[in-house]
Amino acid sequence: MEVNQQAIAAMQAVTISRQYGSGGGEIAARLARKLGWQLIDHAIIQQTARELGVYETDVSRYDDEYVEGTLSRILNRIRNVGAGGTLFPPTSGGPFTSGAPLAASRPSAANERAYQETMQHVIRAAANSGHVVIVGRGGQFLLANRRDVLHIRVVAPLEQRVAYVARREEPKIQAARLRVQEKDRARERNMQTQFHRRHDDPELYDLVFNTAVLDLDSIVNLICLALEDKASRLAVPEKELGPAAGLAPYAGRPAADFPVPPRTSS
């Protein structure tokens, strides 16, 4: 399927929320390649936070232009880096040294807040930069009110997610199962703490895909079609949107869907 770039030009971002092991990250990467858009994943967000100096300064003082400029410089490096180049060179010292676990970088509640504030700054800056595919990090919450952003959720049955992780990351089935379950719990806690919402709320998304049967490339094509459709409706007044748009009233009074039989005494 060819992408109609002109039709989707007005859309600025796609957010991909995914269950661990559902293939959502792979879908995001394939979608970004197909669209020619920039993939905003964990590595880019973390590098941006490091270059902003999170924990070392008061991140809340950064204006949007400063954050967007930092992110833009990183994205330009990505576009210009050679096949054998090093995109994110290791640094000495600081909380975001190459390969350092984040848990060790956040020794206090103040640092945790600074980190989360930075993540939110970067996600909004990415959407403002335009034509990006954002993986995780609460993009569906932070950009919920933007009609020029398409929100996607990717899920799969537990056993299939365990098999995915066992094939790609952890060959021992029991260890893969524990990893999936731990990731599920951690992501749920994170969403509740940051946004006081559940990430499995279907109303947060334009589309929810189950990869139990649908293959990843077919899902990518369906997302492209949804991008075109949502882009075509950006200029439609909000009051003319929704499931009732363009529909005539019922000719008569609709019957009850589930009539309840009268109770009888035994």
C-alpha positions in Angstrom: 0.0 0.0 0.0 1.3 3.4 -1.0 1.1 6.3 1.4 -0.7 9.4 0.3 1.7 11.9 1.8 -0.4 14.9 0.7 -3.5 13.5 2.3 -1.8 13.0 5.7 0.4 16.1 5.6 -1.8 18.0 8.2 -1.4 15.2 10.8 1.4 15.8 13.2 1.9 12.6 15.1 0.8 9.1 15.9 1.0 7.8 19.4 1.5 4.1 19.9 0.5 2.6 23.3 1.2 -1.1 23.6 1.1 -4.0 25.9 4.5 -5.4 26.4 5.2 -8.2 23.9 2.3 -7.3 21.7 4.5 -6.1 18.8 3.5 -2.5 19.3 7.1 -1.3 19.2 7.8 -3.1 15.9 4.6 -1.7 14.5 5.7 1.8 15.4 9.1 1.3 13.8 7.6 -0.1 10.6 5.0 2.7 10.5 7.7 5.4 10.9 9.7 3.9 8.0 6.6 3.6 5.8 5.5 7.2 6.4 9.1 8.6 6.3 8.4 10.1 9.8 10.7 10.2 12.8 10.4 7.5 15.4 10.4 9.0 18.9 11.3 6.1 21.2 12.9 5.6 24.6 16.5 6.2 23.4 15.6 9.6 21.8 13.6 10.8 24.8 16.3 9.7 27.2 19.0 11.4 25.2 17.0 14.6 25.0 16.5 14.5 28.8 20.2 14.1 29.3 21.0 17.1 27.0 18.5 19.2 28.8 20.4 18.5 32.0 17.5 17.0 33.9 18.2 16.8 37.6 20.9 19.4 37.3 18.6 22.3 36.6 14.9 23.2 37.2 13.3 21.7 34.1 10.1 23.6 34.8 11.8 26.8 33.8 12.4 25.6 30.2 10.1 27.1 27.7 8.7 25.1 24.8 11.1 26.7 22.3 14.1 25.6 24.3 12.9 22.0 24.6 11.9 21.9 20.9 15.3 23.2 19.9 17.1 20.5 21.9 15.0 17.8 20.4 15.4 19.2 16.9 19.2 19.1 17.2 19.0 15.4 18.2 16.7 14.6 15.3 18.9 16.3 12.9 21.9 14.3 14.1 19.8 11.1 13.6 19.1 12.1 10.0 22.7 13.0 9.3 24.5 10.2 11.1 26.4 7.8 8.8 25.8 4.0 8.7 28.8 3.4 11.0 28.4 6.5 13.1 27.7 6.8 16.8 24.5 8.6 17.4 24.6 8.8 21.2 28.2 8.8 22.3 28.8 7.7 25.9 29.4 10.5 28.4 31.3 10.6 31.7 29.2 11.4 34.7 25.7 12.6 35.0 22.5 10.6 35.4 22.1 9.6 31.8 25.4 7.9 31.1 25.2 5.4 28.4 23.8 2.1 29.6 23.0 3.4 33.1 19.8 2.1 34.4 17.2 4.7 35.1 16.3 3.4 38.5 19.8 4.3 39.7 19.4 7.8 38.2 16.4 8.7 40.3 17.4 8.7 44.0 14.7 11.1 45.2 11.1 12.1 44.7 12.3 15.5 43.4 14.4 13.8 40.7 11.5 11.6 39.8 9.3 14.6 39.3 12.0 16.4 37.3 12.4 13.3 35.1 8.6 13.0 34.5 8.3 16.7 33.7 11.1 16.4 31.2 9.4 13.4 29.5 6.2 15.4 29.1 8.1 18.4 27.7 9.8 16.2 25.1 6.6 14.4 24.0 4.8 17.8 23.5 7.9 19.1 21.7 8.0 16.1 19.4 4.4 16.6 18.4 5.0 20.2 17.7 8.0 19.3 15.5 5.5 17.3 13.4 5.5 14.0 11.5 6.6 11.8 14.4 5.6 8.3 15.7 5.7 8.4 19.5 6.1 5.2 21.3 4.7 5.0 24.8 5.5 7.7 27.5 1.9 8.7 27.9 1.5 10.4 24.5 -2.2 9.4 24.4 -2.8 11.4 27.6 -0.5 14.4 26.9 -1.8 14.9 23.3 -5.4 13.8 23.9 -6.9 17.1 22.9 -5.0 17.5 19.6 -7.1 16.5 16.6 -4.0 16.3 14.4 -2.7 13.3 16.4 -3.8 9.7 15.8 -3.8 7.5 18.9 -3.3 3.8 18.6 -3.3 1.0 21.2 -1.8 -2.5 20.4 -2.7 -5.5 22.5 -2.4 -9.3 22.4 -3.3 -12.3 24.5 -0.9 -13.0 27.4 0.4 -16.3 26.0 1.2 -14.8 22.7 3.0 -11.9 24.3 5.1 -14.4 26.4 6.0 -16.2 23.1 7.0 -12.9 21.5 9.3 -12.0 24.4 10.7 -15.6 24.5 11.6 -15.4 20.8 13.1 -11.9 20.8 14.5 -11.2 24.3 14.3 -14.0 26.9 14.4 -17.6 25.6 13.3 -19.2 28.9 9.5 -19.2 28.9 9.0 -18.8 32.6 11.4 -15.8 32.7 9.7 -14.3 29.7 6.3 -14.7 31.5 7.6 -13.0 34.6 9.1 -10.1 32.5 5.7 -9.6 30.7 3.8 -9.6 34.0 6.3 -7.2 35.7 6.2 -4.8 32.8 2.4 -4.8 32.8 2.3 -3.9 36.5 5.0 -1.3 36.2 3.3 0.5 33.2 -0.1 0.4 35.0 1.4 2.0 38.1 3.2 4.6 36.1 0.0 5.7 34.2 -1.9 5.8 37.4 0.7 7.9 39.2 1.3 10.3 36.3 -2.1 10.7 34.7 -4.6 9.1 37.1 -6.0 7.1 34.2 -5.8 3.5 33.0 -4.0 3.0 29.7 -6.4 0.3 28.7 -9.3 2.9 28.5 -10.5 2.4 24.9 -11.8 6.0 24.8 -8.2 7.3 24.7 -7.6 5.8 21.3 -8.8 6.1 17.7 -8.0 2.5 17.0 -7.2 -0.6 19.2 -5.5 -3.5 17.4 -5.2 -7.0 18.6 -2.2 -8.8 17.1 -3.4 -12.2 18.0 -4.4 -12.8 14.3 -3.7 -9.6 12.3 -0.2 -9.4 11.0 2.0 -6.3 11.8 2.2 -5.0 8.2 -1.6 -5.2 7.7 -1.9 -3.1 10.9 0.5 -0.6 9.6 -1.5 -0.2 6.5 -4.7 0.2 8.5 -3.1 2.9 10.5 -2.1 4.8 7.3 -5.7 4.6 6.2 -6.9 6.0 9.6 -4.4 8.8 9.3 -5.9 9.8 5.9 -9.4 9.7 7.3 -8.6 11.7 10.4 -6.7 14.3 8.4 -9.7 14.7 6.1 -11.9 15.6 9.1 -9.6 18.2 10.7 -11.6 21.1 9.3 -15.0 19.6 10.3 -16.5 21.6 13.2 -16.5 19.6 16.4 -20.3 19.7 16.7 -20.5 17.9 13.4 -18.3 15.0 14.5 -19.4 11.8 16.3 -21.4 8.7 15.5 -24.6 10.7 14.8 -22.9 12.9 12.1 -24.8 12.7 8.8 -27.4 10.3 10.2 -31.2 10.8 9.9 -33.4 10.3 12.9 -35.0 6.9 13.3 -38.3 6.6 11.4 -40.0 5.3 14.5 -39.3 4.7 18.2 -36.6 2.0 18.5 -37.5 -1.1 20.3 -35.7 -2.1 23.5 -32.7 -4.2 22.8 -33.1 -6.6 25.6 -36.7 -6.9 26.9 -36.7 -8.1 30.4 -39.3 -10.9 31.0 -41.6 -10.3 34.0 -40.7 -12.1 37.2 -43.0 -14.9 38.3 -43.4 -16.2 41.8 -42.4 -19.8 42.3 
